[in-house]
Amino acid sequence: MVLQKRGYLQKKKDGSFESAEEMFRRVAKNIASADKKYGVTNGELKKVEERFYEMMANMEFLSGTVLRNAGREFQQLSACFVLPLEDSLESIFKSLYDTAMIVRSGGGVGIPLSNLRARGTTIKSTAGVSSGPVSYLKLFDHTAEVINESCARRVAMMAVMRVDHPDVEEFIMAKDRVGEIMNFNVSVGITDSFMKAYKEGKDFNLIDPHTKQTVKTVNAKSLFEMISYQAWKVGDPGLVFLDKMNKENPNPQLGNYETTNPCGEQPLLPYESCNLGNINLSKIVVSKEEKRVIDWEKLGALVRDGVHFLDNVIDMCQYPIPEIDKMARTTRKIGLGVMGLADMLIDLGVAYNSKEGLETGEKLAKFIQKTARVASEELGERRGSYPSFFKSRLKKKYKAMRNACVNTVAPTGTISIFANCSSGIEPLFALSYVRKNILDIGKTPLFEVNPVFMREAKAKGFYSEKLMEEINRDGGVREVKGVPESVRSVFVISHEIDTNWHIKMQSAWQKYTDAAVSKTINLPNSATAEDVRNSYVSAYETGCKGVTVYRDGSRGDNQVLSVGYALKDGEKNVTESRGEKVTITATKDFTEDESSVLSGKDGKCPECGGMMEFREGCVVCPGCAYSYCSI
């Protein structure tokens, strides 16, 4: 049902839709066919196709955009794009047109605003004055809103402005009014020189992007406080650390990073693109000597085959504009990511917010990056390195390299719902979710309880209908009586985890990630603007390439769900734990936490009526997979 509603299943001539198995067959055959150009025999080609099918059908590896479009008329397979934006009407409206071409195909676009002249600057050719970058940001946002009317998925975009731009204060306030610039995430591009001025309590110069002359001086601490306060108030802006990103740019000869894709996991050069695919970590835990352990051999195979799959995607993709087609094949960037980390840690009996949890995350990231780079090097030796490799920073370390970047950590909102696993490297959002209008159960909600918790509760003898109802209401078990402490520590949910653990986990993965890590640093509603600022500083100091902070309840009538959902007193309903059904009888009236609202006036999904969630810089409905992101 979800696959069909989200447009993943192809409609047949008789009006019916393909099955999930047929979808995986369609995609596997299409992507494997790229091997033909490299001289692969028909027999070997069939083996590749079967392997691609197997890892998708087993929910071990999934790529959202590829599942949707591969083998269909609209063969646009990439998820992430960045466009240039120079200070001329020709460039602005060229990028506006290119944006429309990309987003209608399901791609997300990053736009840099730093090259545009400041508001009030004289325009010599017309003798007028510039309306400034934020006015053009609103133009792009309006265009995205128009396109939304005819797209299966909402348009997702990112706007970045350097912290030293003269209009940075206006940019920081751009989303102050609820309902404005709804199709963009916005981030301030932070530089090392700004952070140095902030730490030393010094003034900081705002510089004209063309003359390179100082036009205004501000106090760095005051500016940082302004950024932190707005993020505390409305959830935007986030930060991207430009110098950190560019220090690890494998191809500086081609230019500098100025922005990222919409969720921040892909720093890209102008006209660059990246396709994404994600390994389901919940599928790599096995029993060995009565213990649950990571199957490193299976993970290695998935990494190697994932790199092969994503490299083939580049050859099979029909890019929306010729400049992107050329640049995509010049650097051949791929984004091999993960999902299901929280599920995997629970299966191992490891707390997310623990030293062992961090060590496990870092070990996984290191293994995936190393294995993926070896796989890309081997592909480069067989198929040829990406064209810019020979002038790249990678040439000093590798004999060949097929892809300029190999791994990332992207949001996996929709596909993690398909795979019944946790999203990206996020902790569990809650142990119970509400699903509406997905199964034929009338107008009452369907609760879905984490299946591992359900099994644990029954195995250890503390399961009860009352316990399940309390979890439905509260989301987690930290305050629920009757749950052993050993279980509480492992089955921890996002809002129960201290901010520092969120940042430490992001940093652990960033250490061994070519691109960047998309993750939400969750703060309680009681957090202060100073807490936000401290989170930003911590992310910078621990080597993250960007950071998104979300304070629970900070978006007013457009804010995120805080867990809390119960039935009316005495009402019965079915709870499904991914196949296992139990009956819940409510013990108190239906409640929604006063801060549990998100999209629209009541925080409900515009399609199925379920409650929305905020994950990794993206808004997702866990019930029907409706998403504000293009992944």
Buried (B, 14 or more C-beta within 10 A) or exposed (E): EBBBBBBBBBEEEEEEBBEBEEBBBBBBBBBBBBBEEEEBEEEEBEEBBEBBBBBBBEBBBBBBBBBBBBBEEEBBBBBBBBBBBEBEEEBBEBBBEBBBBBBBBBBBBBBBBBBBBBBEBEEEEEEEEBBBBBEBBBBBBEBBBEBBEEBEBBBBBBBBBBBBBBBBBBBBBBBEEEEEBBBBBBBBBBBEBBBEBBEEEEEBBBBBBEEEEEEBEBBBBEBBBBBBBBBBBBBBBBBBBBBBBBEBBBBBEBBBBBBBBBBBBBBBBBBBBBBBBBBBBBBBBEEEEEEBEBBEEBBBBBBBBBBBBBBBBBBBBEBBBEBBBEBBBBBBBBBBBBBBBBBBBBBBBBBBBBEEBBEBBBBBBBBBBBBBBBBBBBBBBEBEBBBBBEEBBBBEEBEBBBBBBBBBBBBBBBBBBBBBBBBBBBBBBBBBBBBBBBEEBEEEBBBBBBBBBBEBBEEEEBBEBBBBBBBBBBBBBBEBEEBBEEBBBBBBBBBBBEBBBBBBBBBBBBBBBBBBBBBBBBBBBEBEBEBBBBBBBBBBEBEBBBBBBBBBBBBEEBBBBBBBBBBEEEEEBBBBBEEEEBEBBBBEEEEBBEBBBBBEEEBBBEBBBBBBBBBBBBBBBBBBBBBBBBB
